[in-house]
Amino acid sequence: MRVLIVEDNRRLAALIAKGCGTAGFAADICEDLEGARAALATARYDIAVLDLGLPDGDGLDLLASLRQQGSELPVLVLTARDALESRVEGLNAGADDYLLKPFAMEELVARLRALLRRPGQALGRKLTAGNVEFDTVAREVSVGGVNTVFSRRETDLLEILLRRQGRVVPKDAIEEGLYSFGDEVSSNTIEVAVHRLRKRMAEAGADIEVHTLRGIGYVLSPAA
């Protein structure tokens, strides 16, 4: 899952990105509306966290333009405006949820996951393939009913493949889902990540595996 964080307070934005990263999101940060519009035009996001008081305008303007364009991107408005009329205005402008500052990071992440579990959105509570089950909330993987420890990156990669099991996932789609704009990604980063996931799954006794389709991408399917 990839989240866009639109927040001009750099310290707060970094904390949100860190919390989202721990929860399995690839997070990009923009400090103003101009940057947010550029990011939205460049990458595909699953959800956004939007502050309202930004240096170059009101976050509600961005939200309104997204809805006018027909975008169904889930948006969690994050703001210090605690008046009832402000919350109503934000929801009427197309916000999917509203969280007041200060807040607990656990609640922010929980609200993001709740939005993504809504019908038509990207996140189911549990994903299964063969004898592998992944709990998207607890971020836990079990193989044959036994909890198995995967690294965060392995877990994130497994989630991407589970969501498209049986279908080819292009290399660039994996890269976009795993890494933010500021991450350093070498030419063989994805290959290394896939190799490590394969090894972990084989050691755990998974009856599914990641197959490589050279020049096309990867697909998660039953082991040969």
C-alpha positions as CSV (number, residue, x, y, z in Angstrom):
1,M,0.0,0.0,0.0
2,R,1.2,3.5,-0.8
3,V,0.2,6.6,1.1
4,L,0.6,10.2,0.3
5,I,1.2,12.5,3.3
6,V,0.5,16.1,2.7
7,E,1.7,18.0,5.8
8,D,3.9,21.1,6.0
9,N,5.2,20.3,9.6
10,R,8.3,18.4,8.7
11,R,8.7,16.7,12.1
12,L,5.1,15.6,12.2
13,A,5.2,14.4,8.5
14,A,8.3,12.4,9.3
15,L,6.7,10.8,12.3
16,I,3.6,9.9,10.3
17,A,5.8,8.4,7.5
18,K,7.7,6.4,10.1
19,G,4.5,5.1,11.6
20,C,3.0,4.2,8.2
21,G,6.2,2.5,7.2
22,T,6.1,0.3,10.3
23,A,2.5,-0.6,9.4
24,G,3.6,-1.7,5.9
25,F,2.9,1.4,3.8
26,A,5.3,3.1,1.4
27,A,5.0,6.7,2.3
28,D,5.7,9.9,0.3
29,I,5.7,13.3,1.9
30,C,4.6,16.6,0.3
31,E,4.7,19.9,2.1
32,D,2.4,21.9,0.0
33,L,-0.5,21.7,-2.6
34,E,1.9,22.1,-5.6
35,G,4.0,19.1,-4.5
36,A,0.9,17.0,-3.7
37,R,-0.6,17.6,-7.2
38,A,2.7,16.7,-8.8
39,A,3.0,13.5,-6.7
40,L,-0.6,12.5,-7.6
41,A,0.1,13.0,-11.2
42,T,3.3,10.9,-11.0
43,A,2.4,7.9,-8.8
44,R,-0.6,5.8,-7.9
45,Y,-1.6,6.0,-4.3
46,D,-3.9,3.8,-2.3
47,I,-4.8,6.5,0.3
48,A,-3.8,10.0,1.4
49,V,-3.4,11.9,4.7
50,L,-4.2,15.6,4.1
51,D,-3.5,18.6,6.3
52,L,-5.6,21.6,5.6
53,G,-3.5,24.6,6.6
54,L,-0.8,24.5,3.9
55,P,1.7,27.2,2.8
56,D,0.1,27.7,-0.6
57,G,-3.5,27.2,0.2
58,D,-6.2,25.1,1.8
59,G,-6.1,21.3,1.6
60,L,-9.8,21.3,1.0
61,D,-9.1,22.9,-2.4
62,L,-7.1,19.9,-3.4
63,L,-9.7,17.5,-2.0
64,A,-12.5,19.3,-3.9
65,S,-10.5,19.1,-7.1
66,L,-9.9,15.4,-6.7
67,R,-13.6,14.7,-6.3
68,Q,-14.5,16.9,-9.2
69,Q,-12.1,14.9,-11.3
70,G,-13.9,11.7,-10.2
71,S,-11.0,10.4,-8.0
72,E,-12.1,8.0,-5.4
73,L,-8.8,8.1,-3.6
74,P,-9.6,7.6,0.2
75,V,-8.5,10.8,2.0
76,L,-8.1,11.2,5.8
77,V,-8.1,14.8,6.7
78,L,-5.7,15.6,9.5
79,T,-6.0,19.1,11.1
80,A,-6.1,21.2,14.2
81,R,-9.4,22.8,13.2
82,D,-11.7,21.3,15.9
83,A,-14.9,23.3,15.3
84,L,-17.9,21.3,14.2
85,E,-18.5,23.4,11.1
86,S,-14.9,22.7,10.0
87,R,-15.3,19.0,10.3
88,V,-18.6,19.1,8.4
89,E,-17.1,21.3,5.7
90,G,-14.2,18.7,5.3
91,L,-16.6,15.8,5.1
92,N,-18.9,17.6,2.7
93,A,-15.9,18.4,0.5
94,G,-15.2,14.7,0.1
95,A,-13.1,13.6,3.0
96,D,-13.5,10.0,4.0
97,D,-12.5,10.5,7.6
98,Y,-11.4,13.3,9.9
99,L,-8.7,13.1,12.6
100,L,-7.9,16.0,15.0
101,K,-4.4,16.9,16.1
102,P,-2.9,15.9,18.4
103,F,-3.5,12.2,17.8
104,A,-2.1,8.8,18.5
105,M,-0.2,7.1,15.7
106,E,-1.9,3.8,16.4
107,E,-5.3,5.5,15.8
108,L,-4.1,7.1,12.5
109,V,-2.9,3.8,11.2
110,A,-6.1,2.0,12.3
111,R,-8.2,4.6,10.6
112,L,-6.2,4.3,7.4
113,R,-6.7,0.5,7.4
114,A,-10.4,0.9,8.2
115,L,-10.8,3.1,5.1
116,L,-9.0,0.6,3.0
117,R,-11.2,-2.2,4.2
118,R,-14.3,-0.5,2.9
119,P,-16.1,-2.1,0.0
120,G,-14.3,-1.3,-3.3
121,Q,-11.0,-0.3,-1.5
122,A,-7.7,-2.1,-1.5
123,L,-7.4,-3.8,1.8
124,G,-9.0,-7.0,3.0
125,R,-8.4,-8.2,6.6
126,K,-6.8,-11.5,5.7
127,L,-5.2,-12.7,2.5
128,T,-4.7,-16.3,1.8
129,A,-3.0,-18.5,-0.9
130,G,-2.3,-22.2,-0.5
131,N,-1.2,-22.7,3.1
132,V,-0.1,-19.1,3.5
133,E,-2.2,-16.6,5.4
134,F,-1.4,-12.9,5.9
135,D,-3.2,-10.8,8.5
136,T,-3.1,-7.2,7.1
137,V,-3.9,-5.6,10.4
138,A,-1.5,-7.5,12.7
139,R,1.0,-7.8,9.9
140,E,1.5,-11.4,10.7
141,V,2.2,-14.3,8.3
142,S,1.3,-17.9,9.0
143,V,2.3,-20.9,7.0
144,G,0.4,-24.1,7.5
145,G,-1.2,-22.5,10.6
146,V,2.1,-21.7,12.2
147,N,3.1,-18.1,12.7
148,T,6.3,-17.4,10.7
149,V,8.6,-14.4,11.1
150,F,9.2,-12.4,7.9
151,S,11.1,-9.2,7.7
152,R,9.1,-6.0,7.1
153,R,10.2,-5.8,3.4
154,E,9.4,-9.5,2.9
155,T,6.0,-9.0,4.4
156,D,5.3,-6.0,2.2
157,L,6.4,-7.8,-0.9
158,L,4.3,-10.9,0.0
159,E,1.2,-8.6,0.5
160,I,1.6,-7.1,-3.0
161,L,1.9,-10.5,-4.6
162,L,-1.0,-12.0,-2.5
163,R,-3.3,-9.2,-3.7
164,R,-2.6,-10.2,-7.3
165,Q,-2.1,-13.9,-6.8
166,G,-2.3,-15.8,-10.1
167,R,-1.7,-12.6,-12.0
168,V,1.6,-11.2,-13.2
169,V,2.9,-8.2,-11.2
170,P,5.3,-6.0,-13.2
171,K,8.6,-5.2,-11.6
172,D,7.9,-1.5,-11.7
173,A,4.5,-2.0,-9.9
174,I,6.4,-3.8,-7.1
175,E,9.0,-1.1,-6.9
176,E,6.2,1.5,-6.7
177,G,4.5,-0.4,-3.9
178,L,7.6,-1.0,-1.8
179,Y,9.6,2.2,-2.1
180,S,8.9,5.9,-1.6
181,F,10.4,8.6,-3.8
182,G,13.4,9.2,-1.5
183,D,14.4,5.5,-1.2
184,E,17.5,4.4,-3.1
185,V,16.6,1.6,-5.5
186,S,19.3,-0.2,-7.5
187,S,18.9,-2.2,-10.7
188,N,18.7,-5.5,-8.8
189,T,16.9,-4.4,-5.7
190,I,13.6,-6.1,-6.6
191,E,15.4,-9.3,-7.6
192,V,17.2,-9.4,-4.3
193,A,13.9,-8.9,-2.4
194,V,12.2,-11.6,-4.4
195,H,15.1,-14.0,-3.7
196,R,14.9,-13.4,0.0
197,L,11.1,-13.9,0.0
198,R,11.4,-17.2,-1.9
199,K,14.0,-18.5,0.5
200,R,11.9,-17.5,3.6
201,M,8.7,-19.1,2.1
202,A,10.6,-22.3,1.2
203,E,12.1,-22.6,4.7
204,A,8.7,-22.2,6.2
205,G,7.2,-24.9,4.0
206,A,4.9,-22.8,1.9
207,D,3.1,-24.6,-0.9
208,I,3.1,-21.5,-3.1
209,E,6.1,-19.7,-4.6
210,V,7.1,-16.7,-6.6
211,H,7.7,-17.4,-10.3
212,T,9.7,-15.1,-12.5
213,L,8.5,-14.3,-16.0
214,R,11.6,-12.8,-17.5
215,G,11.1,-9.3,-18.9
216,I,7.5,-9.2,-17.6
217,G,7.3,-9.6,-13.9
218,Y,6.5,-12.0,-11.1
219,V,3.5,-14.2,-10.2
220,L,2.5,-16.0,-7.0
221,S,1.2,-19.4,-7.7
222,P,1.3,-23.0,-6.5
223,A,4.8,-24.5,-6.1
224,A,5.9,-26.8,-8.9
